[in-house]
Amino acid sequence: MMSQPIIAFSSSPLCAGWVLGAAAVTGYREDVEWREAPAFEVLMLGALCDYQRISAAENYLRTNFGELWDRLGVKIIR
């Protein structure tokens, strides 16, 4: 059985640099609205499950939810 890469989510920009062994770390550039952020994270988890590459999931999210992506200030660090 192949192990899946770990994806770490962080709602704090300060936490992003502290996760080790992750395929990617996601977060927000600024404080976010509490209802929008969890909704977007559910969309992101779905995209990460549907696509094998993180870049493909990111492209899907930017294409279909770009306004929300921009408003939240989403950041992915690989």
N, CA, C, O and CB atoms as a CASP TS submission, in Angstrom:
PFRMAT TS
TARGET T0000
AUTHOR 0000-0000-0000
METHOD Language model
MODEL 1
PARENT N/A
ATOM      1  N   MET     1       0.838  -1.180   0.000  1.00  0.00           N
ATOM      2  CA  MET     1       0.000   0.000   0.000  1.00  0.00           C
ATOM      3  C   MET     1       0.880   1.239   0.000  1.00  0.00           C
ATOM      4  O   MET     1       1.813   1.354   0.796  1.00  0.00           O
ATOM      5  CB  MET     1      -0.952   0.000   1.211  1.00  0.00           C
ATOM      6  N   MET     2       0.577   2.159  -0.896  1.00  0.00           N
ATOM      7  CA  MET     2       1.332   3.402  -0.996  1.00  0.00           C
ATOM      8  C   MET     2       0.850   4.401   0.035  1.00  0.00           C
ATOM      9  O   MET     2      -0.352   4.552   0.251  1.00  0.00           O
ATOM     10  CB  MET     2       1.216   3.993  -2.400  1.00  0.00           C
ATOM     11  N   SER     3       1.779   5.075   0.662  1.00  0.00           N
ATOM     12  CA  SER     3       1.351   6.102   1.617  1.00  0.00           C
ATOM     13  C   SER     3       1.030   7.389   0.875  1.00  0.00           C
ATOM     14  O   SER     3       1.672   7.726  -0.120  1.00  0.00           O
ATOM     15  CB  SER     3       2.442   6.354   2.688  1.00  0.00           C
ATOM     16  N   GLN     4       0.038   8.092   1.366  1.00  0.00           N
ATOM     17  CA  GLN     4      -0.395   9.347   0.767  1.00  0.00           C
ATOM     18  C   GLN     4       0.405  10.490   1.376  1.00  0.00           C
ATOM     19  O   GLN     4       0.738  10.453   2.561  1.00  0.00           O
ATOM     20  CB  GLN     4      -1.919   9.567   0.970  1.00  0.00           C
ATOM     21  N   PRO     5       0.718  11.514   0.568  1.00  0.00           N
ATOM     22  CA  PRO     5       1.427  12.657   1.142  1.00  0.00           C
ATOM     23  C   PRO     5       0.549  13.387   2.143  1.00  0.00           C
ATOM     24  O   PRO     5      -0.678  13.378   2.042  1.00  0.00           O
ATOM     25  CB  PRO     5       1.882  13.620   0.041  1.00  0.00           C
ATOM     26  N   ILE     6       1.186  14.004   3.091  1.00  0.00           N
ATOM     27  CA  ILE     6       0.472  14.769   4.104  1.00  0.00           C
ATOM     28  C   ILE     6       0.271  16.187   3.580  1.00  0.00           C
ATOM     29  O   ILE     6       1.206  16.812   3.081  1.00  0.00           O
ATOM     30  CB  ILE     6       1.247  14.773   5.463  1.00  0.00           C
ATOM     31  N   ILE     7      -0.938  16.682   3.696  1.00  0.00           N
ATOM     32  CA  ILE     7      -1.234  18.062   3.367  1.00  0.00           C
ATOM     33  C   ILE     7      -1.604  18.745   4.675  1.00  0.00           C
ATOM     34  O   ILE     7      -2.512  18.293   5.374  1.00  0.00           O
ATOM     35  CB  ILE     7      -2.384  18.181   2.293  1.00  0.00           C
ATOM     36  N   ALA     8      -0.930  19.800   5.003  1.00  0.00           N
ATOM     37  CA  ALA     8      -1.199  20.508   6.249  1.00  0.00           C
ATOM     38  C   ALA     8      -1.946  21.797   5.948  1.00  0.00           C
ATOM     39  O   ALA     8      -1.545  22.566   5.075  1.00  0.00           O
ATOM     40  CB  ALA     8       0.111  20.803   7.012  1.00  0.00           C
ATOM     41  N   PHE     9      -3.014  22.025   6.659  1.00  0.00           N
ATOM     42  CA  PHE     9      -3.782  23.256   6.517  1.00  0.00           C
ATOM     43  C   PHE     9      -3.489  24.140   7.722  1.00  0.00           C
ATOM     44  O   PHE     9      -3.409  23.666   8.856  1.00  0.00           O
ATOM     45  CB  PHE     9      -5.314  22.961   6.390  1.00  0.00           C
ATOM     46  N   SER    10      -3.336  25.404   7.461  1.00  0.00           N
ATOM     47  CA  SER    10      -3.098  26.336   8.561  1.00  0.00           C
ATOM     48  C   SER    10      -3.891  27.604   8.324  1.00  0.00           C
ATOM     49  O   SER    10      -3.790  28.217   7.262  1.00  0.00           O
ATOM     50  CB  SER    10      -1.592  26.656   8.708  1.00  0.00           C
ATOM     51  N   SER    11      -4.674  27.995   9.303  1.00  0.00           N
ATOM     52  CA  SER    11      -5.394  29.261   9.171  1.00  0.00           C
ATOM     53  C   SER    11      -4.535  30.428   9.644  1.00  0.00           C
ATOM     54  O   SER    11      -4.959  31.581   9.568  1.00  0.00           O
ATOM     55  CB  SER    11      -6.707  29.217   9.963  1.00  0.00           C
ATOM     56  N   SER    12      -3.343  30.139  10.127  1.00  0.00           N
ATOM     57  CA  SER    12      -2.441  31.185  10.584  1.00  0.00           C
ATOM     58  C   SER    12      -1.212  31.240   9.685  1.00  0.00           C
ATOM     59  O   SER    12      -0.555  30.216   9.498  1.00  0.00           O
ATOM     60  CB  SER    12      -2.031  30.950  12.049  1.00  0.00           C
ATOM     61  N   PRO    13      -0.880  32.398   9.124  1.00  0.00           N
ATOM     62  CA  PRO    13       0.317  32.502   8.290  1.00  0.00           C
ATOM     63  C   PRO    13       1.588  32.151   9.055  1.00  0.00           C
ATOM     64  O   PRO    13       2.582  31.759   8.445  1.00  0.00           O
ATOM     65  CB  PRO    13       0.434  33.902   7.727  1.00  0.00           C
ATOM     66  N   LEU    14       1.572  32.282  10.362  1.00  0.00           N
ATOM     67  CA  LEU    14       2.768  32.010  11.158  1.00  0.00           C
ATOM     68  C   LEU    14       3.070  30.533  11.279  1.00  0.00           C
ATOM     69  O   LEU    14       4.220  30.157  11.510  1.00  0.00           O
ATOM     70  CB  LEU    14       2.619  32.599  12.527  1.00  0.00           C
ATOM     71  N   CYS    15       2.061  29.682  11.128  1.00  0.00           N
ATOM     72  CA  CYS    15       2.255  28.239  11.299  1.00  0.00           C
ATOM     73  C   CYS    15       2.836  27.575  10.062  1.00  0.00           C
ATOM     74  O   CYS    15       3.382  26.477  10.164  1.00  0.00           O
ATOM     75  CB  CYS    15       0.946  27.580  11.652  1.00  0.00           C
ATOM     76  N   ALA    16       2.738  28.195   8.915  1.00  0.00           N
ATOM     77  CA  ALA    16       3.073  27.547   7.648  1.00  0.00           C
ATOM     78  C   ALA    16       4.503  27.010   7.602  1.00  0.00           C
ATOM     79  O   ALA    16       4.736  25.966   6.993  1.00  0.00           O
ATOM     80  CB  ALA    16       2.870  28.516   6.518  1.00  0.00           C
ATOM     81  N   GLY    17       5.441  27.673   8.209  1.00  0.00           N
ATOM     82  CA  GLY    17       6.829  27.236   8.135  1.00  0.00           C
ATOM     83  C   GLY    17       7.205  26.122   9.093  1.00  0.00           C
ATOM     84  O   GLY    17       8.343  25.653   9.053  1.00  0.00           O
ATOM     85  N   TRP    18       6.311  25.685   9.940  1.00  0.00           N
ATOM     86  CA  TRP    18       6.663  24.746  10.991  1.00  0.00           C
ATOM     87  C   TRP    18       6.233  23.322  10.747  1.00  0.00           C
ATOM     88  O   TRP    18       6.436  22.479  11.621  1.00  0.00           O
ATOM     89  CB  TRP    18       6.091  25.196  12.247  1.00  0.00           C
ATOM     90  N   VAL    19       5.650  23.006   9.607  1.00  0.00           N
ATOM     91  CA  VAL    19       5.187  21.652   9.323  1.00  0.00           C
ATOM     92  C   VAL    19       6.264  20.941   8.518  1.00  0.00           C
ATOM     93  O   VAL    19       6.653  21.404   7.445  1.00  0.00           O
ATOM     94  CB  VAL    19       3.824  21.662   8.556  1.00  0.00           C
ATOM     95  N   LEU    20       6.744  19.820   9.036  1.00  0.00           N
ATOM     96  CA  LEU    20       7.791  19.065   8.361  1.00  0.00           C
ATOM     97  C   LEU    20       7.225  17.794   7.749  1.00  0.00           C
ATOM     98  O   LEU    20       6.301  17.199   8.305  1.00  0.00           O
ATOM     99  CB  LEU    20       8.924  18.727   9.333  1.00  0.00           C
ATOM    100  N   GLY    21       7.764  17.371   6.618  1.00  0.00           N
ATOM    101  CA  GLY    21       7.354  16.134   5.979  1.00  0.00           C
ATOM    102  C   GLY    21       6.038  16.242   5.219  1.00  0.00           C
ATOM    103  O   GLY    21       5.459  15.216   4.863  1.00  0.00           O
ATOM    104  N   ALA    22       5.563  17.421   4.967  1.00  0.00           N
ATOM    105  CA  ALA    22       4.310  17.605   4.246  1.00  0.00           C
ATOM    106  C   ALA    22       4.599  17.804   2.767  1.00  0.00           C
ATOM    107  O   ALA    22       5.622  18.380   2.398  1.00  0.00           O
ATOM    108  CB  ALA    22       3.518  18.803   4.813  1.00  0.00           C
ATOM    109  N   ALA    23       3.684  17.321   1.912  1.00  0.00           N
ATOM    110  CA  ALA    23       3.800  17.562   0.478  1.00  0.00           C
ATOM    111  C   ALA    23       3.534  19.030   0.173  1.00  0.00           C
ATOM    112  O   ALA    23       4.092  19.589  -0.772  1.00  0.00           O
ATOM    113  CB  ALA    23       2.826  16.663  -0.308  1.00  0.00           C
ATOM    114  N   ALA    24       2.687  19.641   0.970  1.00  0.00           N
ATOM    115  CA  ALA    24       2.367  21.063   0.804  1.00  0.00           C
ATOM    116  C   ALA    24       1.770  21.589   2.100  1.00  0.00           C
ATOM    117  O   ALA    24       1.223  20.839   2.909  1.00  0.00           O
ATOM    118  CB  ALA    24       1.384  21.287  -0.387  1.00  0.00           C
ATOM    119  N   VAL    25       1.890  22.888   2.271  1.00  0.00           N
ATOM    120  CA  VAL    25       1.272  23.569   3.404  1.00  0.00           C
ATOM    121  C   VAL    25       0.399  24.674   2.816  1.00  0.00           C
ATOM    122  O   VAL    25       0.840  25.424   1.945  1.00  0.00           O
ATOM    123  CB  VAL    25       2.355  24.146   4.417  1.00  0.00           C
ATOM    124  N   THR    26      -0.825  24.771   3.290  1.00  0.00           N
ATOM    125  CA  THR    26      -1.710  25.832   2.805  1.00  0.00           C
ATOM    126  C   THR    26      -2.068  26.756   3.950  1.00  0.00           C
ATOM    127  O   THR    26      -2.073  26.365   5.117  1.00  0.00           O
ATOM    128  CB  THR    26      -2.989  25.242   2.166  1.00  0.00           C
ATOM    129  N   GLY    27      -2.359  27.966   3.594  1.00  0.00           N
ATOM    130  CA  GLY    27      -2.759  28.935   4.595  1.00  0.00           C
ATOM    131  C   GLY    27      -3.309  30.168   3.924  1.00  0.00           C
ATOM    132  O   GLY    27      -3.607  30.159   2.730  1.00  0.00           O
ATOM    133  N   TYR    28      -3.441  31.221   4.687  1.00  0.00           N
ATOM    134  CA  TYR    28      -4.000  32.469   4.206  1.00  0.00           C
ATOM    135  C   TYR    28      -3.024  33.594   4.507  1.00  0.00           C
ATOM    136  O   TYR    28      -2.322  33.567   5.518  1.00  0.00           O
ATOM    137  CB  TYR    28      -5.379  32.745   4.848  1.00  0.00           C
ATOM    138  N   ARG    29      -2.983  34.569   3.637  1.00  0.00           N
ATOM    139  CA  ARG    29      -2.046  35.682   3.787  1.00  0.00           C
ATOM    140  C   ARG    29      -2.449  36.633   4.901  1.00  0.00           C
ATOM    141  O   ARG    29      -1.599  37.329   5.457  1.00  0.00           O
ATOM    142  CB  ARG    29      -1.936  36.445   2.490  1.00  0.00           C
ATOM    143  N   GLU    30      -3.733  36.672   5.236  1.00  0.00           N
ATOM    144  CA  GLU    30      -4.253  37.576   6.262  1.00  0.00           C
ATOM    145  C   GLU    30      -5.328  36.842   7.061  1.00  0.00           C
ATOM    146  O   GLU    30      -5.657  35.695   6.757  1.00  0.00           O
ATOM    147  CB  GLU    30      -4.827  38.887   5.625  1.00  0.00           C
ATOM    148  N   ASP    31      -5.866  37.495   8.069  1.00  0.00           N
ATOM    149  CA  ASP    31      -7.010  36.941   8.781  1.00  0.00           C
ATOM    150  C   ASP    31      -8.161  36.778   7.800  1.00  0.00           C
ATOM    151  O   ASP    31      -8.353  37.602   6.906  1.00  0.00           O
ATOM    152  CB  ASP    31      -7.422  37.848   9.978  1.00  0.00           C
ATOM    153  N   VAL    32      -8.929  35.694   7.978  1.00  0.00           N
ATOM    154  CA  VAL    32     -10.006  35.383   7.036  1.00  0.00           C
ATOM    155  C   VAL    32     -11.353  35.349   7.741  1.00  0.00           C
ATOM    156  O   VAL    32     -11.427  35.212   8.962  1.00  0.00           O
ATOM    157  CB  VAL    32      -9.743  34.043   6.342  1.00  0.00           C
ATOM    158  N   GLU    33     -12.407  35.473   6.962  1.00  0.00           N
ATOM    159  CA  GLU    33     -13.773  35.400   7.461  1.00  0.00           C
ATOM    160  C   GLU    33     -14.048  33.948   7.849  1.00  0.00           C
ATOM    161  O   GLU    33     -13.799  33.039   7.057  1.00  0.00           O
ATOM    162  CB  GLU    33     -14.807  35.915   6.391  1.00  0.00           C
ATOM    163  N   TRP    34     -14.548  33.728   9.037  1.00  0.00           N
ATOM    164  CA  TRP    34     -14.621  32.381   9.599  1.00  0.00           C
ATOM    165  C   TRP    34     -15.573  31.457   8.857  1.00  0.00           C
ATOM    166  O   TRP    34     -15.405  30.241   8.946  1.00  0.00           O
ATOM    167  CB  TRP    34     -15.033  32.459  11.028  1.00  0.00           C
ATOM    168  N   ARG    35     -16.550  31.956   8.139  1.00  0.00           N
ATOM    169  CA  ARG    35     -17.458  31.072   7.396  1.00  0.00           C
ATOM    170  C   ARG    35     -16.891  30.678   6.047  1.00  0.00           C
ATOM    171  O   ARG    35     -17.112  29.562   5.577  1.00  0.00           O
ATOM    172  CB  ARG    35     -18.803  31.742   7.204  1.00  0.00           C
ATOM    173  N   GLU    36     -16.162  31.590   5.424  1.00  0.00           N
ATOM    174  CA  GLU    36     -15.636  31.302   4.089  1.00  0.00           C
ATOM    175  C   GLU    36     -14.450  30.343   4.125  1.00  0.00           C
ATOM    176  O   GLU    36     -14.341  29.463   3.271  1.00  0.00           O
ATOM    177  CB  GLU    36     -15.227  32.591   3.408  1.00  0.00           C
ATOM    178  N   ALA    37     -13.570  30.503   5.093  1.00  0.00           N
ATOM    179  CA  ALA    37     -12.358  29.685   5.148  1.00  0.00           C
ATOM    180  C   ALA    37     -12.658  28.194   5.275  1.00  0.00           C
ATOM    181  O   ALA    37     -12.113  27.414   4.493  1.00  0.00           O
ATOM    182  CB  ALA    37     -11.495  30.127   6.307  1.00  0.00           C
ATOM    183  N   PRO    38     -13.492  27.756   6.214  1.00  0.00           N
ATOM    184  CA  PRO    38     -13.781  26.319   6.293  1.00  0.00           C
ATOM    185  C   PRO    38     -14.504  25.797   5.049  1.00  0.00           C
ATOM    186  O   PRO    38     -14.279  24.661   4.631  1.00  0.00           O
ATOM    187  CB  PRO    38     -14.618  26.028   7.527  1.00  0.00           C
ATOM    188  N   ALA    39     -15.368  26.622   4.461  1.00  0.00           N
ATOM    189  CA  ALA    39     -16.051  26.202   3.233  1.00  0.00           C
ATOM    190  C   ALA    39     -15.027  25.977   2.121  1.00  0.00           C
ATOM    191  O   ALA    39     -15.116  24.999   1.379  1.00  0.00           O
ATOM    192  CB  ALA    39     -17.102  27.259   2.796  1.00  0.00           C
ATOM    193  N   PHE    40     -14.060  26.881   2.009  1.00  0.00           N
ATOM    194  CA  PHE    40     -13.034  26.715   0.986  1.00  0.00           C
ATOM    195  C   PHE    40     -12.169  25.489   1.275  1.00  0.00           C
ATOM    196  O   PHE    40     -11.783  24.771   0.354  1.00  0.00           O
ATOM    197  CB  PHE    40     -12.160  27.972   0.898  1.00  0.00           C
ATOM    198  N   GLU    41     -11.869  25.251   2.536  1.00  0.00           N
ATOM    199  CA  GLU    41     -11.040  24.092   2.883  1.00  0.00           C
ATOM    200  C   GLU    41     -11.726  22.779   2.533  1.00  0.00           C
ATOM    201  O   GLU    41     -11.053  21.815   2.169  1.00  0.00           O
ATOM    202  CB  GLU    41     -10.699  24.114   4.366  1.00  0.00           C
ATOM    203  N   VAL    42     -13.049  22.722   2.637  1.00  0.00           N
ATOM    204  CA  VAL    42     -13.787  21.526   2.202  1.00  0.00           C
ATOM    205  C   VAL    42     -13.636  21.365   0.687  1.00  0.00           C
ATOM    206  O   VAL    42     -13.411  20.259   0.197  1.00  0.00           O
ATOM    207  CB  VAL    42     -15.302  21.623   2.599  1.00  0.00           C
ATOM    208  N   LEU    43     -13.760  22.473  -0.050  1.00  0.00           N
ATOM    209  CA  LEU    43     -13.554  22.418  -1.498  1.00  0.00           C
ATOM    210  C   LEU    43     -12.135  21.962  -1.824  1.00  0.00           C
ATOM    211  O   LEU    43     -11.921  21.171  -2.743  1.00  0.00           O
ATOM    212  CB  LEU    43     -13.832  23.792  -2.134  1.00  0.00           C
ATOM    213  N   MET    44     -11.165  22.473  -1.059  1.00  0.00           N
ATOM    214  CA  MET    44      -9.774  22.106  -1.305  1.00  0.00           C
ATOM    215  C   MET    44      -9.530  20.622  -1.022  1.00  0.00           C
ATOM    216  O   MET    44      -8.857  19.943  -1.797  1.00  0.00           O
ATOM    217  CB  MET    44      -8.842  22.963  -0.447  1.00  0.00           C
ATOM    218  N   LEU    45     -10.069  20.131   0.069  1.00  0.00           N
ATOM    219  CA  LEU    45      -9.910  18.702   0.369  1.00  0.00           C
ATOM    220  C   LEU    45     -10.513  17.846  -0.732  1.00  0.00           C
ATOM    221  O   LEU    45      -9.929  16.836  -1.124  1.00  0.00           O
ATOM    222  CB  LEU    45     -10.560  18.356   1.715  1.00  0.00           C
ATOM    223  N   GLY    46     -11.675  18.241  -1.231  1.00  0.00           N
ATOM    224  CA  GLY    46     -12.291  17.510  -2.337  1.00  0.00           C
ATOM    225  C   GLY    46     -11.410  17.510  -3.567  1.00  0.00           C
ATOM    226  O   GLY    46     -11.237  16.475  -4.211  1.00  0.00           O
ATOM    227  N   ALA    47     -10.852  18.667  -3.900  1.00  0.00           N
ATOM    228  CA  ALA    47      -9.975  18.763  -5.067  1.00  0.00           C
ATOM    229  C   ALA    47      -8.717  17.919  -4.884  1.00  0.00           C
ATOM    230  O   ALA    47      -8.265  17.266  -5.824  1.00  0.00           O
ATOM    231  CB  ALA    47      -9.594  20.222  -5.327  1.00  0.00           C
ATOM    232  N   LEU    48      -8.153  17.930  -3.683  1.00  0.00           N
ATOM    233  CA  LEU    48      -6.948  17.133  -3.422  1.00  0.00           C
ATOM    234  C   LEU    48      -7.232  15.637  -3.494  1.00  0.00           C
ATOM    235  O   LEU    48      -6.340  14.853  -3.820  1.00  0.00           O
ATOM    236  CB  LEU    48      -6.372  17.482  -2.052  1.00  0.00           C
ATOM    237  N   CYS    49      -8.449  15.241  -3.197  1.00  0.00           N
ATOM    238  CA  CYS    49      -8.832  13.832  -3.321  1.00  0.00           C
ATOM    239  C   CYS    49      -9.071  13.450  -4.783  1.00  0.00           C
ATOM    240  O   CYS    49      -8.832  12.308  -5.175  1.00  0.00           O
ATOM    241  CB  CYS    49     -10.091  13.547  -2.490  1.00  0.00           C
ATOM    242  N   ASP    50      -9.540  14.398  -5.580  1.00  0.00           N
ATOM    243  CA  ASP    50      -9.886  14.115  -6.973  1.00  0.00           C
ATOM    244  C   ASP    50      -8.693  14.160  -7.923  1.00  0.00           C
ATOM    245  O   ASP    50      -8.719  13.520  -8.975  1.00  0.00           O
ATOM    246  CB  ASP    50     -10.922  15.091  -7.438  1.00  0.00           C
ATOM    247  N   TYR    51      -7.660  14.897  -7.571  1.00  0.00           N
ATOM    248  CA  TYR    51      -6.501  15.073  -8.453  1.00  0.00           C
ATOM    249  C   TYR    51      -5.257  14.480  -7.806  1.00  0.00           C
ATOM    250  O   TYR    51      -5.066  14.574  -6.594  1.00  0.00           O
ATOM    251  CB  TYR    51      -6.277  16.569  -8.776  1.00  0.00           C
ATOM    252  N   GLN    52      -4.409  13.867  -8.637  1.00  0.00           N
ATOM    253  CA  GLN    52      -3.197  13.252  -8.115  1.00  0.00           C
ATOM    254  C   GLN    52      -2.108  14.275  -7.812  1.00  0.00           C
ATOM    255  O   GLN    52      -1.305  14.075  -6.901  1.00  0.00           O
ATOM    256  CB  GLN    52      -2.678  12.232  -9.094  1.00  0.00           C
ATOM    257  N   ARG    53      -2.075  15.356  -8.561  1.00  0.00           N
ATOM    258  CA  ARG    53      -1.055  16.379  -8.360  1.00  0.00           C
ATOM    259  C   ARG    53      -1.643  17.600  -7.655  1.00  0.00           C
ATOM    260  O   ARG    53      -2.764  18.015  -7.949  1.00  0.00           O
ATOM    261  CB  ARG    53      -0.436  16.788  -9.704  1.00  0.00           C
ATOM    262  N   ILE    54      -0.895  18.156  -6.745  1.00  0.00           N
ATOM    263  CA  ILE    54      -1.342  19.351  -6.029  1.00  0.00           C
ATOM    264  C   ILE    54      -1.551  20.496  -7.008  1.00  0.00           C
ATOM    265  O   ILE    54      -2.489  21.279  -6.855  1.00  0.00           O
ATOM    266  CB  ILE    54      -0.323  19.752  -4.941  1.00  0.00           C
ATOM    267  N   SER    55      -0.688  20.602  -8.012  1.00  0.00           N
ATOM    268  CA  SER    55      -0.823  21.682  -8.997  1.00  0.00           C
ATOM    269  C   SER    55      -2.127  21.555  -9.782  1.00  0.00           C
ATOM    270  O   SER    55      -2.724  22.569 -10.140  1.00  0.00           O
ATOM    271  CB  SER    55       0.373  21.677  -9.962  1.00  0.00           C
ATOM    272  N   ALA    56      -2.578  20.336 -10.056  1.00  0.00           N
ATOM    273  CA  ALA    56      -3.849  20.140 -10.759  1.00  0.00           C
ATOM    274  C   ALA    56      -5.024  20.553  -9.871  1.00  0.00           C
ATOM    275  O   ALA    56      -5.979  21.166 -10.350  1.00  0.00           O
ATOM    276  CB  ALA    56      -4.003  18.667 -11.197  1.00  0.00           C
ATOM    277  N   ALA    57      -4.957  20.222  -8.594  1.00  0.00           N
ATOM    278  CA  ALA    57      -6.005  20.634  -7.648  1.00  0.00           C
ATOM    279  C   ALA    57      -6.022  22.159  -7.532  1.00  0.00           C
ATOM    280  O   ALA    57      -7.089  22.772  -7.504  1.00  0.00           O
ATOM    281  CB  ALA    57      -5.779  19.982  -6.246  1.00  0.00           C
ATOM    282  N   GLU    58      -4.845  22.763  -7.465  1.00  0.00           N
ATOM    283  CA  GLU    58      -4.761  24.225  -7.380  1.00  0.00           C
ATOM    284  C   GLU    58      -5.363  24.868  -8.630  1.00  0.00           C
ATOM    285  O   GLU    58      -6.111  25.841  -8.528  1.00  0.00           O
ATOM    286  CB  GLU    58      -3.290  24.677  -7.202  1.00  0.00           C
ATOM    287  N   ASN    59      -5.044  24.334  -9.794  1.00  0.00           N
ATOM    288  CA  ASN    59      -5.590  24.869 -11.037  1.00  0.00           C
ATOM    289  C   ASN    59      -7.118  24.770 -11.056  1.00  0.00           C
ATOM    290  O   ASN    59      -7.798  25.711 -11.464  1.00  0.00           O
ATOM    291  CB  ASN    59      -4.996  24.127 -12.240  1.00  0.00           C
ATOM    292  N   TYR    60      -7.647  23.642 -10.620  1.00  0.00           N
ATOM    293  CA  TYR    60      -9.103  23.468 -10.545  1.00  0.00           C
ATOM    294  C   TYR    60      -9.724  24.510  -9.613  1.00  0.00           C
ATOM    295  O   TYR    60     -10.725  25.136  -9.961  1.00  0.00           O
ATOM    296  CB  TYR    60      -9.454  22.043 -10.059  1.00  0.00           C
ATOM    297  N   LEU    61      -9.144  24.691  -8.453  1.00  0.00           N
ATOM    298  CA  LEU    61      -9.687  25.641  -7.481  1.00  0.00           C
ATOM    299  C   LEU    61      -9.604  27.075  -7.984  1.00  0.00           C
ATOM    300  O   LEU    61     -10.551  27.845  -7.823  1.00  0.00           O
ATOM    301  CB  LEU    61      -8.948  25.516  -6.157  1.00  0.00           C
ATOM    302  N   ARG    62      -8.482  27.438  -8.589  1.00  0.00           N
ATOM    303  CA  ARG    62      -8.337  28.797  -9.115  1.00  0.00           C
ATOM    304  C   ARG    62      -9.316  29.053 -10.261  1.00  0.00           C
ATOM    305  O   ARG    62      -9.872  30.146 -10.374  1.00  0.00           O
ATOM    306  CB  ARG    62      -6.895  29.033  -9.592  1.00  0.00           C
ATOM    307  N   THR    63      -9.525  28.045 -11.107  1.00  0.00           N
ATOM    308  CA  THR    63     -10.424  28.190 -12.251  1.00  0.00           C
ATOM    309  C   THR    63     -11.875  28.299 -11.811  1.00  0.00           C
ATOM    310  O   THR    63     -12.619  29.134 -12.327  1.00  0.00           O
ATOM    311  CB  THR    63     -10.261  27.016 -13.205  1.00  0.00           C
ATOM    312  N   ASN    64     -12.283  27.468 -10.869  1.00  0.00           N
ATOM    313  CA  ASN    64     -13.689  27.392 -10.488  1.00  0.00           C
ATOM    314  C   ASN    64     -14.072  28.260  -9.290  1.00  0.00           C
ATOM    315  O   ASN    64     -15.239  28.619  -9.132  1.00  0.00           O
ATOM    316  CB  ASN    64     -14.034  25.983 -10.192  1.00  0.00           C
ATOM    317  N   PHE    65     -13.107  28.595  -8.456  1.00  0.00           N
ATOM    318  CA  PHE    65     -13.386  29.368  -7.246  1.00  0.00           C
ATOM    319  C   PHE    65     -12.368  30.487  -7.065  1.00  0.00           C
ATOM    320  O   PHE    65     -11.976  30.814  -5.945  1.00  0.00           O
ATOM    321  CB  PHE    65     -13.387  28.456  -6.015  1.00  0.00           C
ATOM    322  N   GLY    66     -11.949  31.065  -8.183  1.00  0.00           N
ATOM    323  CA  GLY    66     -10.897  32.076  -8.167  1.00  0.00           C
ATOM    324  C   GLY    66     -11.218  33.303  -7.335  1.00  0.00           C
ATOM    325  O   GLY    66     -10.341  33.850  -6.666  1.00  0.00           O
ATOM    326  N   GLU    67     -12.467  33.736  -7.373  1.00  0.00           N
ATOM    327  CA  GLU    67     -12.852  34.921  -6.592  1.00  0.00           C
ATOM    328  C   GLU    67     -12.690  34.651  -5.099  1.00  0.00           C
ATOM    329  O   GLU    67     -12.178  35.491  -4.360  1.00  0.00           O
ATOM    330  CB  GLU    67     -14.313  35.332  -6.904  1.00  0.00           C
ATOM    331  N   LEU    68     -13.130  33.468  -4.662  1.00  0.00           N
ATOM    332  CA  LEU    68     -12.990  33.088  -3.254  1.00  0.00           C
ATOM    333  C   LEU    68     -11.512  32.902  -2.908  1.00  0.00           C
ATOM    334  O   LEU    68     -11.068  33.323  -1.840  1.00  0.00           O
ATOM    335  CB  LEU    68     -13.785  31.789  -2.952  1.00  0.00           C
ATOM    336  N   TRP    69     -10.759  32.282  -3.795  1.00  0.00           N
ATOM    337  CA  TRP    69      -9.310  32.093  -3.616  1.00  0.00           C
ATOM    338  C   TRP    69      -8.639  33.438  -3.354  1.00  0.00           C
ATOM    339  O   TRP    69      -7.866  33.592  -2.409  1.00  0.00           O
ATOM    340  CB  TRP    69      -8.681  31.410  -4.864  1.00  0.00           C
ATOM    341  N   ASP    70      -8.953  34.408  -4.215  1.00  0.00           N
ATOM    342  CA  ASP    70      -8.337  35.733  -4.090  1.00  0.00           C
ATOM    343  C   ASP    70      -8.794  36.463  -2.829  1.00  0.00           C
ATOM    344  O   ASP    70      -7.987  37.092  -2.144  1.00  0.00           O
ATOM    345  CB  ASP    70      -8.660  36.576  -5.315  1.00  0.00           C
ATOM    346  N   ARG    71     -10.083  36.379  -2.528  1.00  0.00           N
ATOM    347  CA  ARG    71     -10.605  37.083  -1.357  1.00  0.00           C
ATOM    348  C   ARG    71      -9.985  36.544  -0.064  1.00  0.00           C
ATOM    349  O   ARG    71      -9.699  37.304   0.861  1.00  0.00           O
ATOM    350  CB  ARG    71     -12.135  36.957  -1.299  1.00  0.00           C
ATOM    351  N   LEU    72      -9.780  35.219  -0.015  1.00  0.00           N
ATOM    352  CA  LEU    72      -9.169  34.616   1.175  1.00  0.00           C
ATOM    353  C   LEU    72      -7.658  34.797   1.219  1.00  0.00           C
ATOM    354  O   LEU    72      -7.051  34.698   2.285  1.00  0.00           O
ATOM    355  CB  LEU    72      -9.499  33.144   1.231  1.00  0.00           C
ATOM    356  N   GLY    73      -7.050  35.061   0.068  1.00  0.00           N
ATOM    357  CA  GLY    73      -5.591  35.178   0.024  1.00  0.00           C
ATOM    358  C   GLY    73      -4.907  33.833   0.241  1.00  0.00           C
ATOM    359  O   GLY    73      -3.950  33.728   1.008  1.00  0.00           O
ATOM    360  N   VAL    74      -5.405  32.810  -0.440  1.00  0.00           N
ATOM    361  CA  VAL    74      -4.884  31.445  -0.267  1.00  0.00           C
ATOM    362  C   VAL    74      -3.429  31.388  -0.712  1.00  0.00           C
ATOM    363  O   VAL    74      -3.053  31.990  -1.718  1.00  0.00           O
ATOM    364  CB  VAL    74      -5.734  30.420  -1.069  1.00  0.00           C
ATOM    365  N   LYS    75      -2.621  30.665   0.039  1.00  0.00           N
ATOM    366  CA  LYS    75      -1.209  30.466  -0.256  1.00  0.00           C
ATOM    367  C   LYS    75      -0.914  28.980  -0.121  1.00  0.00           C
ATOM    368  O   LYS    75      -1.264  28.359   0.882  1.00  0.00           O
ATOM    369  CB  LYS    75      -0.296  31.317   0.691  1.00  0.00           C
ATOM    370  N   ILE    76      -0.266  28.410  -1.139  1.00  0.00           N
ATOM    371  CA  ILE    76       0.189  27.019  -1.080  1.00  0.00           C
ATOM    372  C   ILE    76       1.711  27.031  -1.184  1.00  0.00           C
ATOM    373  O   ILE    76       2.281  27.603  -2.114  1.00  0.00           O
ATOM    374  CB  ILE    76      -0.459  26.144  -2.227  1.00  0.00           C
ATOM    375  N   ILE    77       2.344  26.402  -0.232  1.00  0.00           N
ATOM    376  CA  ILE    77       3.802  26.272  -0.238  1.00  0.00           C
ATOM    377  C   ILE    77       4.128  24.809  -0.461  1.00  0.00           C
ATOM    378  O   ILE    77       3.673  23.943   0.287  1.00  0.00           O
ATOM    379  CB  ILE    77       4.443  26.801   1.098  1.00  0.00           C
ATOM    380  N   ARG    78       4.908  24.535  -1.480  1.00  0.00           N
ATOM    381  CA  ARG    78       5.313  23.149  -1.788  1.00  0.00           C
ATOM    382  C   ARG    78       6.744  22.939  -1.390  1.00  0.00           C
ATOM    383  O   ARG    78       7.278  21.844  -1.563  1.00  0.00           O
ATOM    384  CB  ARG    78       5.128  22.825  -3.283  1.00  0.00           C
TER
END
